[in-house]
Amino acid sequence: MAENKRRNRSRYLKVMTALRFLARQGLAIRSDGSGEIDGNFNHDQLLLLLQKSDDTLKTLLTQKKHTYTCHAVQNELLQIMASRIVREIVSKIESSASYFSVTVDKANDISTSTIKHRLSVFGRF
């Protein structure tokens, strides 16, 4: 049982590392949501590239279940990463900054049939 947990954790971290790379580069991540690796999306392509040098990842991606690549898992991982970044920024502000400012700007995108709201937050310390 412990070996299975260790193996799953290792696989999960590899998928998360690929997701983190794409997010840091500002690249599109999304797959079609099926959870299957078909090679049509950036996340899929990156995992297919990484599996060439990683037998553990290759084993994971050949499974039909529990590949950790469906959109729900990707969204949850991105949310966790975003929360961690916010916590780190708040910690830096609390420990070193005497003053800080936050600027928030909202814009409505009416170019499509549904109005989309864009919110930008900028912090300075």
Disulfide bonds with the S-S distance in Angstrom:
none
